[in-house]
């Protein structure tokens, strides 16, 4: 209705909560007609803008509903992993890789937590739980390495092994157990450019059918930098070193590490000692895999890792370490190693002593 009286050439009308001046001089019917058209136009505009208003409201509501933290999502994705069902591991790995590189920091945190859970389960001798944590950590580690390097190294290792055998011997590489990465931080620090994988055959008649270059225990040292190429390509022979005995392990250790001291710089004994202890730990960790009969467990304590300066005129240094066999079921003994370095911190010799006694239950 009209309010506030007449204007010279129209009237004020109340439209909703606002006043609108409508020009309709001297003609109320014309005024009402204009009012009706204006009201219809306002209704149409409200319906046009309503979906946009609803969309903004929905988006605002969605922002208030936060997703669970990425770490929780990663843990949930790993729940279906079953050590008895390898197919579950493969699918979960692909799902983790689909999270892409932005998820790497959270993946590493979850891996650290899983690794600690496995160690706790082992200390409490809850072996079934320890195996479950280990399997989940392995799946997560494979996804991490694929995102970091762009390569599926266990698959490439299999491809490389297949090239080492004649067509009529393909059953040997096909039977190779899944390579599992050695993730100890000391090994990674000692060889930052390499990844190490272990693949061990279960003891039994199958071991007797293995032919070189594979053996019962196989340590693969893989150089991470493939250079330009296509992900999934067959790595060159120089990209992978197969270490199956102490002599091959020694040759690798003498060829790869760089001097720990920089000529002309003041000796940083803390850094030197840490680097040599890492190399000693790495030797023991890889050597125990080569000497393991499938039933042994080892521990390398920090106290067993020692560092000394040579008293000879030529100078030099020595790092020593010991990997103890966990005494169970008749298992006993240890692996000890002395790593000799020259005066610039370059490894020049390794002396190892193995005194392992396998329990009666370990005899094939």
C-alpha positions as CSV (number, residue, x, y, z in Angstrom):
1,X,0.0,0.0,0.0
2,X,1.0,3.6,-0.4
3,X,2.5,5.3,2.7
4,X,3.9,8.6,3.7
5,X,1.5,10.5,1.4
6,X,1.8,11.6,-2.1
7,X,4.9,12.7,-4.0
8,X,4.7,15.1,-6.9
9,X,5.1,12.4,-9.5
10,X,4.5,9.2,-7.7
11,X,4.2,7.4,-4.3
12,X,6.4,5.5,-1.8
13,X,5.4,1.9,-1.4
14,X,6.6,-0.7,1.1
15,X,8.3,-3.6,-0.5
16,X,9.4,-6.1,2.0
17,X,11.4,-4.2,4.6
18,X,12.3,-1.3,2.4
19,X,10.6,1.8,0.9
20,X,10.6,2.1,-2.8
21,X,9.6,5.2,-4.7
22,X,7.4,4.4,-7.8
23,X,6.7,7.0,-10.3
24,X,2.9,7.0,-11.0
25,X,1.6,10.6,-11.1
26,X,-2.1,11.0,-10.6
27,X,-3.0,7.4,-11.4
28,X,-3.4,4.9,-8.6
29,X,-4.3,2.0,-10.9
30,X,-1.1,2.6,-12.8
31,X,0.7,2.9,-9.5
32,X,-0.5,-0.5,-8.4
33,X,0.4,-2.0,-11.8
34,X,3.9,-0.8,-11.5
35,X,4.0,-2.0,-7.9
36,X,2.9,-5.5,-9.0
37,X,5.6,-5.7,-11.7
38,X,8.2,-4.5,-9.3
39,X,7.2,-7.1,-6.7
40,X,7.3,-9.9,-9.4
41,X,10.7,-8.7,-10.5
42,X,12.0,-8.8,-6.9
43,X,10.7,-12.3,-6.4
44,X,12.4,-13.5,-9.5
45,X,15.7,-11.9,-8.4
46,X,15.4,-13.6,-5.0
47,X,15.0,-17.0,-6.7
48,X,17.9,-16.3,-9.0
49,X,20.2,-15.5,-6.1
50,X,18.9,-18.2,-3.7
51,X,21.0,-21.0,-5.2
52,X,24.2,-18.9,-4.9
53,X,23.4,-18.1,-1.3
54,X,22.8,-21.8,-0.6
55,X,26.0,-22.7,-2.3
56,X,28.0,-20.3,-0.2
57,X,26.3,-21.6,2.9
58,X,27.1,-25.2,2.0
59,X,30.7,-24.3,1.4
60,X,31.0,-22.5,4.7
61,X,29.5,-25.6,6.4
62,X,31.9,-27.9,4.6
63,X,34.8,-25.8,6.0
64,X,33.6,-26.4,9.5
65,X,33.6,-30.2,9.0
66,X,37.4,-30.9,9.1
67,X,38.9,-34.1,7.7
68,X,40.8,-36.4,10.1
69,X,44.5,-35.6,10.3
70,X,46.6,-37.1,7.5
71,X,48.5,-39.3,10.0
72,X,45.2,-40.9,11.1
73,X,44.2,-41.5,7.5
74,X,47.5,-43.2,6.8
75,X,47.1,-45.4,9.8
76,X,43.5,-46.3,8.7
77,X,44.7,-47.1,5.2
78,X,47.2,-49.6,6.6
79,X,44.7,-51.4,8.8
80,X,43.7,-54.0,6.0
81,X,47.3,-55.2,5.7
82,X,47.4,-58.9,6.5
83,X,50.8,-60.7,6.6
84,X,49.0,-63.9,5.4
85,X,47.5,-62.1,2.4
86,X,50.2,-60.4,0.2
87,X,47.5,-59.0,-2.1
88,X,46.3,-56.7,0.7
89,X,49.8,-55.2,0.9
90,X,50.0,-54.4,-2.8
91,X,46.6,-52.6,-2.8
92,X,47.4,-50.6,0.3
93,X,50.8,-49.6,-1.2
94,X,49.1,-48.2,-4.3
95,X,46.6,-46.2,-2.2
96,X,49.5,-44.7,-0.2
97,X,51.4,-43.8,-3.3
98,X,48.3,-42.0,-4.6
99,X,48.6,-39.5,-1.6
100,X,51.7,-38.1,-3.5
101,X,54.7,-36.4,-2.1
102,X,52.9,-33.9,0.1
103,X,52.1,-36.8,2.4
104,X,55.8,-37.9,2.9
105,X,56.4,-36.1,6.2
106,X,53.4,-37.7,7.8
107,X,54.3,-41.1,6.3
108,X,57.7,-40.9,7.8
109,X,56.3,-40.1,11.2
110,X,53.9,-43.1,11.0
111,X,56.7,-45.3,9.9
112,X,58.8,-44.3,13.0
113,X,55.8,-45.1,15.2
114,X,55.3,-48.5,13.6
115,X,59.0,-49.3,13.9
116,X,58.9,-48.5,17.6
117,X,55.7,-50.6,18.1
118,X,57.4,-53.6,16.4
119,X,60.5,-53.2,18.7
120,X,58.3,-53.1,21.8
121,X,56.4,-56.2,20.6
122,X,59.7,-58.1,20.1
123,X,61.0,-57.1,23.5
124,X,57.7,-58.4,25.0
125,X,58.0,-61.6,22.8
126,X,54.6,-60.9,21.2
127,X,55.8,-62.3,17.9
128,X,52.5,-62.2,16.0
129,X,52.1,-58.5,16.8
130,X,55.7,-57.9,15.9
131,X,55.2,-59.5,12.5
132,X,52.0,-57.4,11.9
133,X,53.8,-54.1,12.7
134,X,56.8,-55.2,10.6
135,X,54.5,-56.0,7.6
136,X,52.7,-52.7,7.8
137,X,56.0,-50.8,8.2
138,X,57.3,-52.6,5.1
139,X,54.3,-51.6,3.0
140,X,54.6,-48.0,4.2
141,X,58.4,-47.9,3.5
142,X,57.9,-49.2,0.0
143,X,55.4,-46.3,-0.7
144,X,57.8,-43.8,0.9
145,X,60.7,-45.0,-1.3
146,X,58.6,-44.9,-4.4
147,X,57.5,-41.3,-3.8
148,X,61.1,-40.2,-2.9
149,X,63.0,-41.9,-5.8
150,X,60.3,-42.5,-8.4
151,X,61.1,-46.2,-8.6
152,X,59.7,-49.5,-7.4
153,X,63.0,-51.0,-6.4
154,X,61.8,-54.5,-5.3
155,X,60.3,-54.9,-8.8
156,X,63.4,-53.6,-10.5
157,X,65.6,-56.0,-8.4
158,X,63.5,-58.9,-9.7
159,X,63.8,-57.6,-13.3
160,X,67.6,-57.4,-12.8
161,X,67.8,-60.9,-11.3
162,X,65.9,-62.3,-14.2
163,X,68.6,-61.1,-16.5
164,X,71.2,-63.1,-14.7
165,X,69.7,-66.5,-15.5
166,X,69.0,-68.4,-18.7
167,X,65.4,-68.8,-19.9
168,X,65.3,-72.4,-18.6
169,X,66.3,-71.2,-15.2
170,X,63.7,-68.5,-14.7
171,X,62.1,-70.5,-11.9
172,X,65.0,-69.4,-9.7
173,X,64.4,-65.6,-9.8
174,X,60.6,-66.2,-9.8
175,X,61.0,-67.9,-6.5
176,X,62.9,-65.0,-4.9
177,X,61.2,-63.9,-1.7
178,X,60.1,-60.3,-1.6
179,X,63.0,-58.0,-1.1
180,X,62.6,-55.9,2.2
181,X,64.6,-52.7,2.8
182,X,67.0,-52.4,5.7
183,X,65.9,-49.2,7.3
184,X,68.3,-48.7,10.2
185,X,69.3,-45.0,10.4
186,X,73.0,-45.9,10.9
187,X,73.1,-47.8,7.6
188,X,71.4,-44.9,5.8
189,X,73.9,-42.4,7.2
190,X,76.9,-44.6,6.4
191,X,75.7,-45.0,2.7
192,X,73.4,-42.0,1.9
193,X,73.5,-42.8,-1.8
194,X,72.3,-46.4,-1.4
195,X,69.3,-48.4,-0.4
196,X,69.8,-51.9,0.9
197,X,67.4,-54.8,0.5
198,X,67.5,-58.3,1.9
199,X,65.8,-61.3,0.4
200,X,66.3,-64.7,2.2
201,X,65.0,-68.0,1.1
202,X,63.2,-70.1,3.8
203,X,65.5,-73.0,4.9
204,X,64.7,-76.4,3.3
205,X,65.1,-78.2,0.1
206,X,64.4,-75.1,-2.0
207,X,67.8,-73.6,-0.8
208,X,69.7,-76.5,-2.4
209,X,68.3,-75.7,-5.8
210,X,69.5,-72.1,-5.8
211,X,72.3,-71.4,-8.2
212,X,74.7,-68.4,-8.4
213,X,74.5,-65.4,-8.3
214,X,71.7,-65.9,-5.8
215,X,72.3,-67.6,-2.5
216,X,70.2,-68.5,0.6
217,X,70.7,-64.9,1.8
218,X,70.9,-62.0,-0.6
219,X,71.7,-58.4,0.2
220,X,71.1,-55.9,-2.6
221,X,72.9,-52.6,-2.5
222,X,71.0,-50.2,-4.9
223,X,72.3,-46.8,-5.9
224,X,69.4,-44.4,-5.6
225,X,70.3,-42.0,-8.4
226,X,69.2,-43.6,-11.6
227,X,69.9,-40.5,-13.6
228,X,67.6,-39.5,-16.5
229,X,65.3,-42.3,-17.6
230,X,61.9,-43.7,-17.4
231,X,60.5,-45.0,-14.1
232,X,60.4,-48.8,-14.4
233,X,63.4,-49.2,-16.7
234,X,65.9,-52.0,-16.0
235,X,68.7,-50.6,-13.9
236,X,72.2,-51.1,-15.4
237,X,74.5,-53.7,-13.9
238,X,76.5,-51.0,-12.1
239,X,73.3,-49.8,-10.3
240,X,72.9,-52.9,-8.2
241,X,75.5,-54.8,-6.2
242,X,74.5,-58.3,-5.0
243,X,76.3,-59.1,-1.7
244,X,76.0,-62.8,-0.7
245,X,79.2,-63.4,1.2
246,X,81.7,-61.6,3.5
247,X,84.2,-61.1,0.6
248,X,81.7,-59.3,-1.6
249,X,80.6,-57.2,1.4
250,X,84.2,-56.2,2.1
251,X,84.8,-55.3,-1.5
252,X,81.7,-53.1,-1.5
253,X,82.8,-51.4,1.8
254,X,86.3,-50.7,0.5
255,X,85.1,-49.3,-2.8
256,X,82.1,-47.1,-1.9
257,X,82.7,-44.9,1.3
258,X,84.5,-41.6,0.9
259,X,87.1,-40.3,3.3
260,X,85.5,-38.9,6.5
261,X,88.1,-36.1,6.8
262,X,88.5,-33.1,4.5
263,X,92.2,-32.3,3.8
264,X,93.3,-29.0,5.3
265,X,90.4,-28.7,7.7
266,X,90.7,-29.1,11.5
267,X,89.7,-32.6,12.6
268,X,86.3,-32.8,14.1
269,X,86.6,-35.9,16.3
270,X,82.9,-36.0,17.2
271,X,81.9,-36.1,13.5
272,X,84.7,-38.6,12.7
273,X,83.8,-40.9,15.6
274,X,80.1,-40.8,14.6
275,X,80.9,-41.6,11.0
276,X,83.2,-44.5,11.8
277,X,80.7,-46.0,14.3
278,X,77.9,-45.8,11.6
279,X,80.2,-47.7,9.2
280,X,80.9,-50.3,11.9
281,X,77.2,-50.7,12.6
282,X,76.4,-50.9,8.9
283,X,78.9,-53.7,8.5
284,X,77.5,-55.7,11.4
285,X,73.9,-55.1,10.3
286,X,74.5,-56.3,6.7
287,X,76.9,-59.1,7.8
288,X,74.3,-60.6,10.2
289,X,71.9,-60.9,7.2
290,X,74.5,-62.8,5.3
291,X,75.3,-65.2,8.2
292,X,71.7,-65.7,9.3
293,X,70.3,-69.2,8.9
294,X,66.7,-67.9,9.2
295,X,66.3,-68.5,12.9
296,X,68.8,-66.1,14.4
297,X,68.1,-62.7,15.9
298,X,70.9,-60.2,16.6
299,X,71.3,-57.1,18.7
300,X,73.9,-54.3,18.2
301,X,74.3,-52.3,21.4
302,X,75.6,-48.7,21.3
303,X,78.2,-49.7,24.0
304,X,79.7,-52.3,21.6
305,X,80.6,-49.6,19.1
306,X,84.0,-48.2,19.9
307,X,86.4,-45.7,18.3
308,X,90.1,-45.5,18.7
309,X,93.0,-43.5,17.3
310,X,95.9,-45.5,16.1
311,X,99.2,-45.2,18.0
312,X,101.3,-46.0,15.0
313,X,103.5,-43.4,13.3
314,X,101.4,-43.6,10.2
315,X,98.4,-42.5,12.1
316,X,94.9,-43.7,11.4
317,X,91.8,-44.8,13.3
318,X,89.8,-47.9,14.1
319,X,86.1,-48.6,14.8
320,X,85.0,-51.8,16.4
321,X,81.6,-53.3,16.9
322,X,79.8,-56.5,18.0
323,X,76.5,-58.1,17.0
324,X,75.3,-60.4,19.7
325,X,73.1,-63.4,18.9
326,X,69.9,-63.4,21.0
327,X,70.2,-66.6,23.1
328,X,67.1,-68.7,22.5
329,X,66.6,-72.3,21.4
330,X,70.3,-73.0,21.6
331,X,71.4,-70.0,19.5
332,X,74.5,-68.2,20.8
333,X,77.6,-66.4,19.6
334,X,78.4,-63.1,17.9
335,X,79.9,-61.3,15.0
336,X,82.7,-58.9,15.8
337,X,84.3,-56.5,13.3
338,X,87.3,-54.2,13.3
339,X,87.2,-51.4,10.6
340,X,90.6,-49.9,9.9
341,X,90.9,-46.3,8.6
342,X,93.9,-44.3,7.3
343,X,94.8,-40.8,8.5
344,X,92.2,-39.1,6.3
345,X,89.4,-41.4,7.5
346,X,89.2,-43.7,4.5
347,X,88.3,-47.3,5.2
348,X,91.2,-49.5,4.2
349,X,90.5,-52.9,5.8
350,X,87.8,-54.9,7.6
351,X,88.6,-57.8,9.9
352,X,85.6,-59.9,11.0
353,X,85.3,-62.8,13.4
354,X,82.2,-65.0,13.4
355,X,81.4,-67.3,16.3
356,X,77.8,-68.3,15.7
357,X,76.3,-71.4,17.2
358,X,72.9,-72.4,15.8
359,X,70.5,-74.3,18.0
360,X,69.4,-77.8,17.3
361,X,66.0,-76.6,16.1
362,X,67.7,-74.7,13.3
363,X,69.1,-77.8,11.5
364,X,67.3,-78.4,8.2
